[in-house]
Amino acid sequence: MRRLTATSLLLAAGLLALPFAVGAEEAPAPALPERVQAELAAAHRVRSTLAEEKQAWAMERERLQLLLSAVRRRTDGLKADAADADTTRDALAKRVAELTKAQDSLDAVEAMLDALAETLEKDLGTLAKEALPGLVPPDTAAGLTDPARRFDAAVARLDDTTGRLANATVEIVSGTLEGQEATVKLLRVGNAAAWWLALDGSRAGTARQTDGALALKPLESAEAVEAIQKAFAVAEGRAAPDWVVLPADHVKTQRE
């Protein structure tokens, strides 16, 4: 009885499985050539895709290598430029330091020249007040602000004054004659002595600088007036050079 039951169970299982087997046979599998052809087509597509990807990657790798090479060259160039810039910066810093030092020295020299020019101008101004008219030339450095040019102008003025000290000149000046202002011709020998002559030549005398003003003293002696007239004629080139004895009572001596 048990054997029959087991056999029945196996038979039932076989019957149940039969429809599935029958159903599977209803959809026949593709023929082998078709499967092979399909697989070959798929493989070809894969190979084509792989070849395209390899070619694309090769091109991209070449592009990246070129870009990397360009970046390296640019980096090397920038490094070289940076090194040159450092060298130039150091050279410029050294030059700036030298120029700064030179500028400091120049500033010191200009300050010294300015101080010397101011001293010369003051001394010449004092001399101009005390000396005979025309001995010290006018100050032409009043509007100069450059220390070197100001100093050069002061030195030139001093040289001109020194030259006038050694020469005799005739100038038209104003002075005080008998309490009144008068314009006369003045024969000045350096800063040692001076004589005056009226513009019409009728009167003459001696001249002295006193308290910043030119004092004109008339001479009554006809001989003295004639000697002064002759001296003016020689100095102005209207007469041949000749010895002239001029009155010198007004000339200062060391004892005075």
C-alpha positions, 0 to 999 in steps of 0.5 A: 500500500505504501509502495503504491502511494509513493508511486502514485505521488511520483506519477502525479509529480510527473504529470504536473511537470509535463505541461511546462515541458510541453509549453517550453517546446512551443517557443523554439530557440533560434537556430545556431547560425542566427545566434552566432551571427547575432553574437558576431554583430554584437562583438563587432559593435563592441570592438567598434565602440572600443576602437572609437573609445581608444582613438578618442582616449589617444587623442585626449591623452595627446592633447593633455600631454601637449597642454602639460608640456605647455604648462611646464614651459610656461612654468619654467618661463615664469620661474626664469622671469621671477628670477630675473625680476628678483635680480632686477629688484635687487639691482634697483634697490641698490640703485635707489639706496645709492641715489638716496645717499647721493640725494642726501649729499646733494641736499647737504651741498645745496643747503651749504650753497644756499647759506653761503649765498645768503651770507654773500648777499648780506655782506655785499648789501652792507658794502653797497650801503657803505661804499661809493655808488656803482661799486657793488652791482645790483642784486640779480639773484632776488628771484632765484630759488635754486641754491646753485644758481643763487650761489653762482649769482652771488659769486658773480656779483662779488667778482664784479665788485672785485673788478670794479675795485681795481678800475676807475669809472665814470657814472651818473649818480645822485647825491646831496650838494649843499643840502639839496639833491643833485645829479652829477657825474661821478669819477670813482677810483675803486672805493678809495676816492671819488670826484664829481662834476656837474652835468654842464661841467661848470662845477666840480668837487669831491664825494664821500659816502656818509651814512648810506648817502653820497655827500658832494663837496664843491671846490672853489679853486679854479685849478682844482676844478680844472684838474677834475674836468681834465680827469673826467675827459681822460676817463671818458676818452675825450682826452689823451691819457695824461697825469692829473693831480687831483685834490685828495683831502677827502680820501680816508687814511688808515689813521682816520 
